[in-house]
Amino acid sequence: MGTAGTFDALPMLGRGKHRNPKKGACFMELASFLAGERWSDHPQCTHPLLAMMARAVNDLTSDDARPRLAPLIPSVIGLTSDDPRWDVRIALRSAQTALPVAPADRQQTLAVAVYGAERMLDVLDGRPDGTMAPESRDALASTPKTAEWARRFCAGTHVKPKRFVRDAAPSVVSTAVQGISEAFAPDVDDRLRALLEATVADARRWSGIVEAGESLRSEQWVDVVRPAQV
């Protein structure tokens, strides 16, 4: 990875799953290609929940804006862990980001997710019960009635971390990305990319990777991110 010749051969970035590079590539398929893995949108090189977010952001970003996702692809390679805190934190970041802008019919799920993820971190990090990150407080404050409903809904409930990671976290990420895509806002594409970019930065920090990942230069990826011709 890193030579102009290699990047000249990249398939075109597009929406959905592709059988082979000739049909195009989604974000994670291109990551598998760059990582030298078997062609797949579920490569081993990236944490499953982060990869799920990347696929969703790729698919829900408009064709015109999708080129701006391409430089992020190298940064997800090698970001993986079996630490359950990764799943909880990715879900929490997603809910925090989406709650203030998502349509009302998704806000209850997202508010419950904020409380639930914070409660999981109390257990996993050994924090005092009821600890709440400033970002969570701000997100909940943006929808006070929904937040109060969610607080009452969650009172007295107990979910084991393993079940949260297996069942809740993927649902939260899916709801959050979908909620952002449905927001009544002029900058939906920017918000989707910002969520993915921030989550990648989080994961790099958890991994102890402080330097920026290798990026694709604009002249290398501009011709490979057009909508794929199926």
N, C-alpha and C positions, 0 to 999 in steps of 0.2 A: 504494500500500500504506500502511496506517496509519489509515484512517478506519473508523469502526465500520460504516458502510454497506457498505464493501468486504468486511469480514470476515463480515458477516451473510450474504453470498452464497456463502461457501465450501462446497464439498462435504464430505460426511462422511468422516473418516479411517477406513480399513478395511484389511483384509488383501488382498494380491494386486493384480493389474493391473486397471484399469477402463477401459472404452471411452470414457467421457465423464464429466463431473462429476456427472451425474444418477445414475450408478451408484456414486458414492463416489470416494475418492481414497486412494492410498497416500502415504507420506511424500514421495517425490520427485515424484509427480504434483502434489501440492499445492505443492511448491516451484516447479515449472514454471508453475503457475497464478499464484503470487505474483510470479514474476519476469517475467510478461508474455510467456512463451514459448508456443509451440505445446504443446498438451496431450501430455505424455509422461512416462514414468517414467525416461527417460534424457535429461534436459534438458542444454543446453549450459552452464548456469550453475554447475554443480557438477562437481568432479573425478570422473571415471568410477569410480574405486575407492572414493572416499568415498560416492558415490551408491549403489554396489553394497552397501556396508555398511549404509547407511540403509535400503535396501529390505529387506535380510535382517533387520535389527533390527525394522523395522516388522512384517514377516510373522511373526516368531517371538515377538514380545511378545504377551502375553495380551490379550484384548479389554478386560478391566477396566483394565489398566495402560497401554494404548496412548494414552489421552488425555495422559499425561505426556510423550509424545514431541512433541506438537504445538508447544510453545513453542520447540523447537529448529529448526523448519523455516526461519524467516527467516535463521538464522545460517549455513546452508549456501549461500545464494545468493551467487554471486560468488567462491566458493572453488574455484579451478581453476588448473592450471599444467601445463606440459609437462615440468617438471623431474622426471626419473626418481626422484629422492630422495623425492619425495612418495609414490610407490607403495611404495618400499621401507620407508619409515617407517610408513606406514599398515599394511602387512603386519606389520611388527615389533611395533607397538603391539597389534595384534590377537592375535598369537601370545603375547606377554608376558602379556596379560590372561587369555587362555583356558587356557594351559597348566596352571596350578595347579588348575583346577576341572573341566576337561574329562574325559570318560570315558577310560579307559585306551586304548581302541582309536583315539583321536584324538591322544593325547599324543605319540606318536612323530613324527607329521607336524608337530605344532606345535613340538616341540623342534628338529627339523631346520630348521624355518622360522626359529627364533631364530638359530641358527648361520648359516644362509644369508643372512639379512637383515643381520646384523652384518658378515658378510664383504663383502656388496655395499656397505655404507657405508664399509668400509675403502677400497674402490676409488674410490667416487664422491666421498668427502670427503678422500681422500688421507691417511687415518689409518694408524698403524702396524698391521701385520697382527695379528689376534687381539684388537683392541680390543673391549671388551664393556661395554655400559652397565650401571649398577647394577640397573636394572629387569630386564635380561636375566639377570644373575647370580642375582637373587632368584627369577625364574620357573624357571630351570633347577634351582636348589637345592631347589625344592619337589618335584621328581621326579628324584632323583639317579641312579637306575638308568637311567631313560629318557634322561636328559641324557648320561650316559656312552655309552650306545648311539649316540645321535645324534652325539656328538663323533667317535666312531670311524667312523660311517657317512659323515660329511662330510669326513673326512681325505682329502686328495689330490684331492678333486673340484673342478671349476672350472665355474662358470656365469657366462655373460656377463650384465651388467646388463640389456641389452635383452631377453634371454630371461626373466630373472627377472621383469621388469616385465610382460611379455606373458603368460607362462604360470604362473609360481609365485605371484605376488602375489594374483591373484584367487582361486586355489585356497586360499591361506592364509587370506584373509579369510572365505571361505565356511566353511572347516573351523572356524575360530575361533568365529564367531557360532553355528554349529550346535553346537559343543562346549559353549559357555556355556549354550545353551538346553537341553542334555541333562544339565547338571550336577545332582548330587544336593545341591541347596542350596535353602533356602527363599526366596532373594532373586534368583532368576534374572532377573526383569524389571528389577530395580534394576541388576544387573550388565550387562545388555544396554544399558540406557540410559546407564550410566556409561561404557561403551566408546565409544558414539557421541558422547557429550558431550565426552569427553577428546580424541577424534580431531578433532572440530570445533575444539576449542580449540587443538590442535596446528596445524591447517591455518591458522587465523586468525593464529597466531604466525608461521608460515612466510611468510604473505602480508604481514606487517607491519601487520596490523590489530590494534590493541591495545584498542580500545573494544568493549564488548559489542554483539552484533548486536541489531537491533530484534526484540523478542519480542511474541508475541501475549499480550494480557492474558487472564486466566482467563475473564472474562465474555465475551470475544470468541470463544474457541475451544471452550468447554465443550459447546456444542450442535452442533459440527461434527465431533466425534471419536467419535461413536457408531459401532458396527459398521454398515457399509453394508448396505442391504437390496438384495440382488441378485435 
